[in-house]
Amino acid sequence: MGKSPGTREEVSSAANAAAASAEQQREDELWIQYRKNGDLKIREAFIKQYAPLVKYVAGKVAVGMPHNVEFDDLVQFGVFGLLDAIDKFDPEKNVKFKTYAVTRIRGAIFDELRSIDWVPRSIRQKTREVEDTIGSLEARLGRTATDQEVANAMGISEEEYMKTLQKISGTSILSINEVWYSGDENDKMSIGDSIESPASLNPEVIAERDEIRRVIVEAINELPEKEKKILVLYYFEDLTLKEIGQVLEVTESRVSQLHTKAIMRLRFKLRNSPKGIV
């Protein structure tokens, strides 16, 4: 008896996989060709193909940002990141261009935001106050501090503390992408770069900049489970705060607060680490 050809869905799925594989192979060949001769037509084709990625990344960055940050400006900043990614991408490193480009686009947006110093001084001061309070309190307690304990240490009510977290949440989205270590250009790393799916880890990734990565990963692993999960879902799984809220069955506002607390804890740990990362 001959082998069954499978269901229509299975046949369709196999055909789609084959088409995707062939398309990827064609793109890989174009990258190799572009690296060799810098063909401007190929460069233009890549810009056109990946332009929607810039709007996608800008849209994610825009969530939680104050109203004075314009989406169109974020897109413009991101375009520079895309161009940089196209010019520097190395197809021999076995990393998909889309993955590489997202990091470059996001980095270009954050670099520009930092350069224009978009965070009001009052918010920056409040962020540091919350960060230091959480860090000092947890260092003394030897455990994760509760919201009530942090509020008491700051001399405010728990409700006021929650409102404060909401107010500074936009700055925390930026904070995790700040460069925590920089020697040569290739040695730059952020917390966001260090949050990886266990399945994506391989000996080369683990060995790369091992010590600085160890410090960052250690700090992430010490976070409360829910906060750690939010970081993974947001920065690796690429979910929005609203989608994370649906997964965890909490409000988007609560996800934002938990994300902010996670960043506060991480920043304090890294600032006070032996490596002096921050």
Backbone bond lengths (Angstrom), bond angles and torsions (degrees), N, CA, C in turn:
res aa  C-N    CA-C-N  psi(-1)  N-CA   C-N-CA  omega(-1)  CA-C   N-CA-C  phi
1 M - - - 1.469 - - 1.532 109.57 -
2 G 1.309 114.88 130.90 1.468 118.92 -178.34 1.511 112.37 -70.66
3 K 1.306 115.45 159.90 1.461 121.20 179.86 1.516 110.39 -72.38
4 S 1.319 115.59 133.23 1.458 120.81 -179.88 1.518 110.29 -63.30
5 P 1.324 117.90 137.39 1.470 120.26 -179.63 1.519 112.81 -71.17
6 G 1.352 116.87 -9.73 1.458 120.12 179.14 1.516 111.95 91.33
7 T 1.308 115.94 170.93 1.456 120.88 -179.77 1.511 110.72 -71.95
8 R 1.325 115.57 166.16 1.468 120.43 177.98 1.522 110.66 -59.50
9 E 1.351 115.94 -38.74 1.463 120.27 -179.35 1.529 110.85 -65.18
10 E 1.346 116.30 -40.95 1.461 120.24 -179.20 1.526 111.06 -65.69
11 V 1.351 114.97 -42.79 1.465 119.76 178.95 1.523 110.69 -63.21
12 S 1.333 115.86 -43.14 1.465 121.14 179.17 1.522 111.11 -63.29
13 S 1.343 115.61 -42.30 1.463 120.35 179.98 1.523 110.82 -63.19
14 A 1.330 116.59 -41.95 1.462 120.99 179.70 1.526 110.64 -65.17
15 A 1.333 115.97 -39.45 1.467 120.34 179.47 1.517 110.81 -65.46
16 N 1.325 116.21 -41.86 1.465 120.71 179.25 1.524 110.78 -64.16
17 A 1.328 116.40 -40.70 1.468 120.81 179.84 1.525 110.36 -64.18
18 A 1.334 115.72 -40.94 1.462 120.12 179.82 1.525 110.96 -65.75
19 A 1.337 115.88 -40.21 1.466 120.58 179.70 1.525 110.26 -65.70
20 A 1.347 115.90 -41.91 1.466 120.12 179.88 1.519 110.79 -64.17
21 S 1.331 115.85 -39.91 1.464 120.78 179.44 1.522 111.11 -64.29
22 A 1.338 116.04 -42.38 1.470 120.52 179.65 1.527 110.34 -65.48
23 E 1.333 115.91 -40.10 1.464 120.47 179.89 1.526 110.90 -65.14
24 Q 1.346 115.87 -40.66 1.456 120.15 178.80 1.525 110.46 -64.72
25 Q 1.314 115.96 -38.98 1.461 119.88 179.46 1.532 110.76 -63.94
26 R 1.324 116.17 -40.93 1.478 120.07 178.15 1.523 110.58 -63.39
27 E 1.346 115.30 -41.11 1.464 118.13 179.49 1.523 110.89 -66.07
28 D 1.348 116.44 -40.96 1.468 120.15 178.59 1.533 110.47 -58.43
29 E 1.320 116.01 -40.18 1.464 120.18 179.54 1.525 111.16 -66.11
30 L 1.348 116.30 -36.65 1.465 120.53 178.15 1.530 110.64 -66.45
31 W 1.341 116.63 -38.86 1.465 119.50 178.94 1.525 110.66 -63.38
32 I 1.322 116.20 -42.67 1.463 120.33 179.40 1.532 109.97 -62.44
33 Q 1.328 114.93 -42.71 1.472 119.78 179.10 1.525 110.99 -64.28
34 Y 1.332 116.58 -42.15 1.467 120.85 -179.30 1.529 111.17 -65.39
35 R 1.313 116.46 -39.31 1.461 119.94 179.15 1.533 110.99 -64.42
36 K 1.325 115.73 -30.73 1.466 119.56 -178.15 1.519 113.01 -77.71
37 N 1.367 115.99 -44.82 1.471 117.43 -172.26 1.517 115.72 -122.99
38 G 1.353 118.03 -1.50 1.464 120.48 177.36 1.518 113.56 60.21
39 D 1.306 117.47 35.02 1.463 122.94 -179.34 1.533 110.86 -56.07
40 L 1.326 117.28 117.10 1.458 121.70 -176.91 1.526 112.98 -65.89
41 K 1.353 116.43 -29.30 1.462 119.42 177.98 1.530 110.78 -66.28
42 I 1.321 115.74 -38.93 1.464 120.17 177.46 1.531 109.47 -66.82
43 R 1.324 116.03 -40.83 1.473 120.61 179.01 1.526 110.45 -60.40
44 E 1.330 116.51 -45.53 1.460 120.82 179.26 1.532 111.06 -62.24
45 A 1.332 115.80 -38.39 1.467 120.03 179.30 1.525 110.38 -63.93
46 F 1.339 117.10 -40.49 1.462 120.99 178.79 1.534 110.86 -66.83
47 I 1.334 116.81 -39.94 1.466 120.89 178.70 1.525 109.94 -60.47
48 K 1.330 115.51 -46.28 1.469 120.57 -179.83 1.528 111.21 -64.76
49 Q 1.317 116.46 -41.03 1.462 121.26 -177.54 1.521 112.25 -65.57
50 Y 1.334 116.08 -39.41 1.462 119.59 -173.15 1.525 114.50 -103.76
51 A 1.334 117.41 4.02 1.467 120.34 177.87 1.532 112.54 -55.53
52 P 1.351 119.38 -40.54 1.470 119.39 179.04 1.534 113.04 -60.45
53 L 1.327 116.21 -24.50 1.463 120.04 179.22 1.524 110.95 -64.95
54 V 1.337 116.37 -33.13 1.465 120.92 179.37 1.528 110.18 -63.27
55 K 1.339 116.58 -45.83 1.470 119.95 179.42 1.523 111.40 -65.27
56 Y 1.327 115.43 -35.71 1.463 119.47 179.01 1.526 110.52 -63.01
57 V 1.338 116.88 -49.29 1.469 120.80 -179.47 1.525 110.31 -65.15
58 A 1.327 117.26 -42.88 1.467 121.21 179.10 1.524 110.45 -60.49
59 G 1.322 116.67 -37.99 1.461 120.82 178.46 1.508 111.96 -63.17
60 K 1.336 116.52 -39.72 1.462 119.78 178.37 1.524 111.18 -67.95
61 V 1.332 115.93 -41.54 1.466 120.15 -179.87 1.527 110.26 -65.24
62 A 1.335 116.55 -35.46 1.470 121.13 -175.36 1.522 112.66 -65.74
63 V 1.343 117.14 -24.99 1.467 120.47 -179.12 1.526 109.86 -62.92
64 G 1.296 116.39 122.67 1.459 121.01 178.28 1.518 114.72 87.76
65 M 1.332 116.75 -5.86 1.455 119.62 178.89 1.527 110.03 -76.48
66 P 1.336 117.67 148.83 1.470 119.87 177.30 1.524 110.99 -65.34
67 H 1.339 116.64 163.46 1.463 121.84 -174.37 1.525 113.62 -65.79
68 N 1.326 117.87 -19.03 1.460 118.92 -179.01 1.531 112.12 -77.39
69 V 1.324 117.26 -5.71 1.461 121.11 176.45 1.523 108.42 -97.55
70 E 1.334 116.97 111.73 1.457 122.66 -175.91 1.529 111.63 -84.25
71 F 1.330 115.81 136.89 1.462 121.07 179.29 1.533 111.20 -59.10
72 D 1.329 116.97 -42.66 1.466 120.50 -179.16 1.527 111.62 -61.22
73 D 1.336 115.95 -34.16 1.466 119.52 176.93 1.523 110.53 -66.62
74 L 1.331 116.31 -41.36 1.463 120.22 178.87 1.530 110.46 -61.68
75 V 1.333 116.20 -39.93 1.464 120.83 178.37 1.526 109.69 -62.46
76 Q 1.334 116.50 -45.22 1.464 120.54 -179.53 1.526 110.87 -61.50
77 F 1.339 116.43 -42.85 1.468 120.00 177.47 1.532 109.77 -61.18
78 G 1.341 115.40 -41.33 1.457 120.54 -176.95 1.516 113.59 -66.68
79 V 1.335 116.96 -30.45 1.466 120.82 178.87 1.529 110.23 -58.61
80 F 1.321 116.37 -40.68 1.468 120.12 178.71 1.529 110.17 -61.13
81 G 1.336 115.85 -36.96 1.455 120.10 178.28 1.512 112.07 -66.33
82 L 1.335 116.38 -39.26 1.467 120.61 178.33 1.531 110.34 -63.62
83 L 1.328 116.67 -46.14 1.470 120.86 179.46 1.525 110.73 -60.94
84 D 1.324 115.52 -40.59 1.456 120.83 178.74 1.530 110.30 -64.04
85 A 1.344 115.54 -41.18 1.465 120.43 -179.97 1.525 111.10 -63.47
86 I 1.327 116.62 -43.30 1.463 121.11 -179.99 1.531 110.60 -62.65
87 D 1.328 116.37 -41.27 1.464 120.28 -177.37 1.526 112.89 -72.07
88 K 1.353 117.34 -26.99 1.466 120.01 -173.54 1.525 114.55 -109.07
89 F 1.321 117.57 -5.77 1.462 120.30 -176.91 1.525 111.83 -63.64
90 D 1.331 115.21 133.82 1.459 121.70 178.72 1.532 108.63 -115.54
91 P 1.340 118.29 104.64 1.467 121.45 -176.64 1.523 113.61 -64.26
92 E 1.324 117.92 -15.58 1.459 120.81 -177.97 1.530 112.93 -80.20
93 K 1.321 116.66 -7.20 1.470 119.45 -178.65 1.529 113.11 -87.53
94 N 1.326 116.74 4.57 1.466 121.99 175.97 1.522 113.70 57.26
95 V 1.314 115.62 36.94 1.458 121.88 173.97 1.515 107.41 -117.84
96 K 1.321 117.67 133.63 1.459 119.94 179.39 1.524 109.67 -65.22
97 F 1.331 116.12 140.90 1.462 119.57 -178.25 1.528 111.01 -59.47
98 K 1.318 117.68 -40.25 1.457 120.55 -178.37 1.516 111.25 -57.23
99 T 1.332 116.85 -43.61 1.464 121.78 178.58 1.521 110.54 -62.19
100 Y 1.324 115.91 -46.04 1.464 121.95 -179.99 1.529 110.68 -64.38
101 A 1.335 116.12 -42.91 1.460 120.79 -176.16 1.519 112.02 -66.67
102 V 1.321 117.32 -39.32 1.469 120.21 179.53 1.529 109.99 -57.35
103 T 1.334 116.31 -43.51 1.470 120.52 179.15 1.521 111.11 -63.04
104 R 1.327 117.28 -43.43 1.469 121.18 -179.60 1.527 112.18 -68.23
105 I 1.328 115.83 -40.51 1.470 120.01 179.81 1.518 110.11 -65.00
106 R 1.318 115.72 -48.26 1.459 120.20 179.43 1.528 110.45 -61.17
107 G 1.336 115.96 -42.14 1.464 120.16 179.99 1.515 112.00 -62.37
108 A 1.338 116.93 -40.53 1.467 120.72 179.76 1.526 110.69 -64.67
109 I 1.319 116.61 -39.30 1.473 120.41 178.85 1.516 110.11 -64.12
110 F 1.331 116.42 -47.15 1.464 119.79 -178.63 1.525 112.09 -67.12
111 D 1.332 116.82 -37.15 1.471 120.43 177.48 1.527 110.53 -58.76
112 E 1.333 115.96 -44.14 1.456 120.28 -178.47 1.528 110.91 -69.41
113 L 1.332 116.97 -40.04 1.470 120.09 177.98 1.526 110.65 -61.01
114 R 1.336 115.52 -41.41 1.465 118.48 178.73 1.526 111.13 -65.24
115 S 1.316 116.15 -38.17 1.466 119.87 -176.14 1.523 111.97 -67.09
116 I 1.340 116.94 -29.95 1.466 118.87 179.61 1.526 111.67 -93.57
117 D 1.367 115.53 1.45 1.462 121.30 175.78 1.530 111.44 49.17
118 W 1.319 116.15 59.38 1.462 122.26 -172.21 1.527 114.29 -75.19
119 V 1.336 117.32 -15.08 1.474 119.80 -177.46 1.530 109.77 -83.65
120 P 1.337 118.77 122.46 1.469 121.43 176.85 1.522 110.95 -57.00
121 R 1.330 116.23 144.87 1.461 120.07 -177.33 1.530 112.22 -58.64
122 S 1.323 117.09 -37.79 1.462 120.34 -179.26 1.530 111.59 -63.11
123 I 1.341 116.52 -38.55 1.465 120.78 178.63 1.528 109.84 -69.97
124 R 1.320 116.01 -40.32 1.460 120.34 179.06 1.536 110.65 -61.04
125 Q 1.338 115.87 -42.80 1.466 120.44 179.56 1.527 111.28 -65.63
126 K 1.339 116.49 -41.47 1.457 120.66 -179.95 1.528 110.48 -66.51
127 T 1.329 116.09 -38.24 1.466 120.22 177.66 1.516 110.71 -60.12
128 R 1.325 116.02 -45.56 1.472 120.32 -179.77 1.530 110.82 -65.62
129 E 1.334 116.59 -36.75 1.465 120.47 179.50 1.532 110.73 -63.25
130 V 1.340 116.07 -46.64 1.465 120.45 179.18 1.523 110.37 -63.42
131 E 1.312 115.47 -45.09 1.468 121.40 -179.23 1.526 111.43 -58.62
132 D 1.336 116.18 -47.66 1.467 120.41 -179.26 1.525 111.94 -67.38
133 T 1.328 116.54 -36.94 1.462 120.12 179.52 1.520 110.89 -64.71
134 I 1.329 116.52 -47.91 1.464 120.87 179.34 1.529 110.41 -60.76
135 G 1.336 116.27 -47.56 1.461 120.37 -177.30 1.517 113.01 -63.18
136 S 1.315 116.38 -48.17 1.469 120.41 -178.36 1.516 111.27 -64.80
137 L 1.315 115.85 -41.46 1.467 121.09 -178.89 1.530 110.65 -64.03
138 E 1.334 116.52 -44.86 1.461 119.49 -178.44 1.523 112.04 -71.36
139 A 1.326 116.89 -30.72 1.464 120.32 176.08 1.526 109.61 -65.03
140 R 1.324 115.69 -37.62 1.470 120.81 -179.92 1.528 111.83 -74.74
141 L 1.336 116.24 -40.91 1.460 120.51 -177.33 1.528 112.70 -78.89
142 G 1.328 116.17 -27.11 1.453 119.66 -177.21 1.513 112.88 75.14
143 R 1.326 116.94 21.68 1.469 122.63 179.74 1.524 108.59 -159.30
144 T 1.327 115.38 175.84 1.456 120.52 177.25 1.530 109.84 -70.05
145 A 1.318 116.19 130.06 1.473 120.28 179.60 1.527 109.89 -80.81
146 T 1.320 116.29 144.60 1.464 120.52 176.65 1.521 109.53 -79.10
147 D 1.323 115.59 163.72 1.465 120.00 178.36 1.527 110.54 -59.73
148 Q 1.322 116.71 -40.13 1.462 120.85 -179.33 1.517 111.00 -64.24
149 E 1.328 117.08 -40.09 1.465 121.08 179.83 1.527 111.16 -65.87
150 V 1.321 116.64 -40.71 1.468 119.58 178.59 1.523 109.72 -66.52
151 A 1.328 116.18 -44.09 1.467 120.38 178.96 1.524 110.69 -59.25
152 N 1.330 117.02 -44.57 1.475 121.25 179.31 1.526 110.67 -61.05
153 A 1.340 116.13 -42.50 1.464 120.31 -179.72 1.521 111.72 -64.27
154 M 1.337 116.28 -29.29 1.461 120.70 179.39 1.531 111.64 -88.18
155 G 1.335 116.23 -7.63 1.461 120.44 179.83 1.515 113.86 74.18
156 I 1.345 116.60 29.98 1.464 121.08 178.82 1.528 108.93 -131.29
157 S 1.326 116.05 169.29 1.466 119.69 177.96 1.525 109.85 -77.23
158 E 1.336 116.36 162.37 1.455 120.06 178.49 1.529 110.46 -63.36
159 E 1.328 116.68 -34.63 1.468 120.84 178.69 1.522 110.70 -64.54
160 E 1.336 116.33 -41.88 1.470 120.20 177.92 1.532 110.81 -65.34
161 Y 1.332 115.17 -36.78 1.463 120.17 179.18 1.530 110.48 -63.74
162 M 1.327 117.05 -42.35 1.466 121.69 178.25 1.535 110.95 -62.86
163 K 1.333 116.48 -39.71 1.464 120.83 178.38 1.530 110.72 -66.17
164 T 1.329 115.89 -36.49 1.462 120.77 178.66 1.526 110.51 -65.28
165 L 1.336 116.34 -42.99 1.464 120.37 178.14 1.523 110.58 -59.96
166 Q 1.339 115.64 -40.60 1.457 119.87 -179.79 1.531 110.70 -65.00
167 K 1.328 115.36 -39.02 1.460 120.90 -177.66 1.527 112.02 -66.21
168 I 1.329 117.12 -35.70 1.461 120.06 -176.75 1.527 112.57 -97.45
169 S 1.330 117.07 4.78 1.467 120.25 -174.91 1.529 112.79 -61.98
170 G 1.334 118.02 -35.78 1.459 120.45 179.93 1.514 112.63 -61.53
171 T 1.327 117.33 -35.64 1.463 120.17 -179.55 1.514 110.98 -72.96
172 S 1.331 118.30 -27.56 1.461 120.11 -178.76 1.511 111.80 -72.45
173 I 1.346 117.71 -26.82 1.457 120.33 176.08 1.520 108.84 -62.15
174 L 1.318 116.08 -37.77 1.458 121.03 178.85 1.521 111.18 -73.05
175 S 1.339 116.24 -39.45 1.452 120.23 -171.10 1.519 114.15 -57.12
176 I 1.338 117.24 -38.43 1.452 118.71 -174.91 1.514 112.15 -70.16
177 N 1.311 117.44 -14.12 1.459 120.72 -179.47 1.524 112.58 -102.39
178 E 1.323 116.69 5.47 1.449 119.12 176.30 1.521 109.07 -67.85
179 V 1.314 117.05 151.76 1.455 120.98 178.61 1.529 108.71 -78.29
180 W 1.326 115.52 122.63 1.464 119.54 -177.31 1.517 112.27 -95.58
181 Y 1.305 116.17 -17.29 1.453 119.19 178.05 1.514 108.06 -149.55
182 S 1.299 116.85 134.28 1.466 117.72 177.04 1.517 110.20 -147.42
183 G 1.309 113.47 121.23 1.452 120.24 172.30 1.500 103.60 -114.38
184 D 1.331 115.69 -100.96 1.455 120.08 170.39 1.519 108.03 -73.59
185 E 1.322 116.42 166.94 1.470 120.09 179.76 1.519 111.54 -57.11
186 N 1.345 116.90 -35.17 1.455 120.80 -177.72 1.522 112.91 -77.52
187 D 1.329 118.03 -5.94 1.466 121.34 -178.54 1.517 112.77 -100.96
188 K 1.324 117.28 9.42 1.456 119.98 -179.90 1.521 110.15 -76.79
189 M 1.318 115.91 138.52 1.446 119.99 179.72 1.518 109.84 -146.98
190 S 1.313 116.82 144.51 1.462 121.49 175.32 1.505 108.96 -121.61
191 I 1.334 116.43 167.96 1.457 119.20 176.26 1.516 109.24 -58.88
192 G 1.319 115.70 -43.02 1.455 119.53 -178.95 1.520 112.58 -56.79
193 D 1.335 117.52 -36.38 1.463 120.83 178.89 1.524 111.92 -67.05
194 S 1.334 116.72 -20.41 1.457 120.94 -173.62 1.519 113.39 -94.94
195 I 1.338 117.44 -7.91 1.454 120.35 179.04 1.515 107.58 -88.13
196 E 1.320 116.90 106.12 1.454 120.16 -175.66 1.516 111.05 -128.82
197 S 1.298 115.21 152.60 1.455 120.38 173.13 1.520 107.70 -68.67
198 P 1.350 118.79 137.01 1.468 120.61 178.57 1.525 112.15 -52.78
199 A 1.322 117.21 -33.61 1.464 120.67 -178.32 1.525 111.79 -68.42
200 S 1.340 116.67 -21.66 1.464 119.43 -176.23 1.522 112.34 -87.65
201 L 1.316 117.53 -10.96 1.454 120.30 -177.23 1.528 110.46 -74.09
202 N 1.312 116.52 135.87 1.456 121.31 175.65 1.526 107.10 -140.27
203 P 1.319 117.83 165.65 1.473 120.02 -176.08 1.516 114.02 -52.92
204 E 1.338 117.57 -38.10 1.461 120.00 -179.14 1.520 111.14 -65.77
205 V 1.367 116.04 -43.70 1.464 120.19 -179.59 1.523 110.13 -64.35
206 I 1.345 115.77 -43.08 1.465 119.84 -177.83 1.524 110.79 -64.65
207 A 1.339 115.85 -39.31 1.465 119.77 -177.42 1.518 112.32 -72.01
208 E 1.345 116.82 -29.83 1.459 121.29 -175.47 1.521 111.80 -63.96
209 R 1.304 115.02 122.68 1.469 121.71 179.56 1.531 110.18 46.30
210 D 1.333 114.84 51.00 1.465 122.27 -167.86 1.518 114.12 -56.90
211 E 1.305 117.96 -47.33 1.463 119.97 -173.31 1.518 112.78 -66.16
212 I 1.342 116.82 -45.97 1.454 118.97 -178.79 1.519 110.84 -67.65
213 R 1.324 116.62 -36.42 1.460 120.09 176.81 1.529 110.16 -64.60
214 R 1.336 116.28 -39.96 1.464 120.18 -178.93 1.525 110.97 -59.18
215 V 1.320 116.45 -43.11 1.461 120.68 -179.04 1.529 110.20 -63.59
216 I 1.325 116.83 -44.44 1.461 120.75 -178.81 1.525 111.21 -66.39
217 V 1.342 116.21 -47.63 1.466 119.94 -179.15 1.521 110.92 -62.67
218 E 1.322 116.40 -38.32 1.471 120.84 177.85 1.524 110.11 -59.64
219 A 1.325 115.87 -44.88 1.467 120.32 -179.56 1.531 110.70 -63.82
220 I 1.335 116.98 -39.67 1.459 120.93 178.80 1.524 110.47 -64.74
221 N 1.333 116.51 -42.84 1.461 120.57 -177.80 1.522 113.45 -66.45
222 E 1.326 116.92 -20.23 1.460 120.35 179.16 1.526 112.79 -83.99
223 L 1.327 116.91 -5.69 1.463 120.72 179.45 1.529 110.78 -70.80
224 P 1.349 117.21 154.96 1.463 120.21 171.49 1.527 109.30 -56.35
225 E 1.318 117.14 146.80 1.467 121.95 -172.16 1.524 113.44 -54.57
226 K 1.332 116.70 -43.16 1.462 119.86 -176.31 1.530 110.86 -66.50
227 E 1.329 117.14 -39.44 1.460 120.63 179.56 1.529 110.56 -67.56
228 K 1.326 116.09 -39.98 1.462 120.21 177.95 1.525 110.20 -62.88
229 K 1.316 116.15 -41.25 1.462 120.63 -179.55 1.523 110.89 -63.61
230 I 1.334 116.53 -39.16 1.463 120.59 179.17 1.527 110.49 -62.80
231 L 1.320 117.94 -41.74 1.462 120.90 179.35 1.531 110.88 -62.69
232 V 1.328 116.65 -43.45 1.459 120.33 -179.99 1.525 110.67 -65.12
233 L 1.332 116.78 -44.87 1.467 120.66 -178.81 1.524 111.21 -64.99
234 Y 1.331 117.33 -38.08 1.462 120.47 -177.09 1.525 112.29 -77.86
235 Y 1.342 116.70 -47.10 1.466 119.21 -172.00 1.515 114.41 -92.20
236 F 1.348 117.26 -25.66 1.460 117.69 177.98 1.520 112.67 -104.49
237 E 1.322 116.75 -49.01 1.465 119.71 -178.85 1.529 111.86 -77.16
238 D 1.355 115.89 -11.45 1.461 120.78 173.67 1.531 113.02 67.33
239 L 1.321 117.40 29.12 1.461 120.79 176.77 1.525 109.64 -82.59
240 T 1.317 117.01 151.59 1.459 121.07 174.19 1.529 108.57 -80.09
241 L 1.329 116.84 166.63 1.463 120.10 178.45 1.532 110.82 -60.80
242 K 1.327 115.85 -36.08 1.467 120.35 179.12 1.525 110.61 -65.04
243 E 1.333 116.76 -43.45 1.464 121.04 179.55 1.524 111.19 -65.97
244 I 1.335 116.13 -38.35 1.473 119.88 177.62 1.527 109.90 -63.26
245 G 1.332 116.02 -39.82 1.457 120.61 177.42 1.523 111.64 -58.53
246 Q 1.335 116.09 -38.91 1.465 120.29 178.98 1.520 110.85 -67.96
247 V 1.336 116.83 -38.28 1.462 121.05 178.70 1.528 110.80 -65.67
248 L 1.329 116.23 -44.05 1.470 120.94 -176.22 1.530 112.93 -89.44
249 E 1.347 115.04 -5.07 1.468 121.37 -179.87 1.530 111.89 59.97
250 V 1.336 114.34 45.72 1.468 121.16 173.54 1.531 107.07 -134.21
251 T 1.321 117.23 169.78 1.456 120.55 -179.26 1.524 111.29 -73.90
252 E 1.330 115.69 158.57 1.464 120.67 176.69 1.525 110.35 -60.63
253 S 1.329 116.10 -36.55 1.461 121.12 178.60 1.526 110.83 -62.01
254 R 1.334 116.80 -40.04 1.467 121.00 179.90 1.531 110.35 -68.06
255 V 1.325 116.84 -39.03 1.465 120.47 177.22 1.527 109.54 -60.67
256 S 1.327 116.10 -42.96 1.462 121.34 179.32 1.524 110.83 -60.24
257 Q 1.329 116.46 -42.59 1.469 121.04 179.16 1.528 110.96 -64.65
258 L 1.331 116.82 -44.54 1.463 120.98 -179.38 1.524 110.78 -65.40
259 H 1.335 116.15 -38.51 1.463 120.70 177.59 1.527 110.15 -62.18
260 T 1.322 115.36 -44.48 1.469 120.08 -179.59 1.520 110.91 -62.42
261 K 1.336 117.33 -43.68 1.468 120.32 178.95 1.523 110.84 -62.64
262 A 1.332 116.96 -38.31 1.465 120.31 178.75 1.522 110.71 -61.08
263 I 1.336 115.72 -42.48 1.472 119.78 -179.63 1.526 111.00 -66.93
264 M 1.329 115.73 -41.08 1.465 119.11 178.08 1.528 110.91 -58.40
265 R 1.323 115.68 -44.75 1.468 120.17 -179.27 1.531 111.14 -64.33
266 L 1.324 115.13 -43.67 1.465 119.29 -179.04 1.530 111.79 -64.03
267 R 1.322 115.80 -46.12 1.464 119.54 -177.99 1.527 110.80 -60.18
268 F 1.322 117.49 -42.58 1.461 120.16 -179.97 1.524 110.56 -64.99
269 K 1.337 117.13 -45.18 1.459 120.93 -179.33 1.523 110.86 -60.63
270 L 1.322 116.87 -41.53 1.454 120.29 -176.88 1.518 112.36 -74.30
271 R 1.338 115.93 -35.03 1.468 119.56 177.34 1.528 110.58 -64.93
272 N 1.331 115.91 -29.93 1.454 119.87 -175.80 1.527 112.60 -106.87
273 S 1.322 116.43 15.48 1.456 119.75 178.21 1.532 110.29 -79.14
274 P 1.343 118.07 156.83 1.464 121.08 178.84 1.519 112.70 -57.59
275 K 1.350 115.80 -28.53 1.463 119.29 -178.53 1.527 111.76 -75.87
276 G 1.344 116.11 -17.16 1.457 119.53 -178.18 1.501 111.74 59.11
277 I 1.331 116.25 47.27 1.460 120.48 -172.17 1.506 112.91 -62.31
278 V 1.335 116.09 -47.09 1.460 118.77 -173.42 1.516 111.22 -82.61
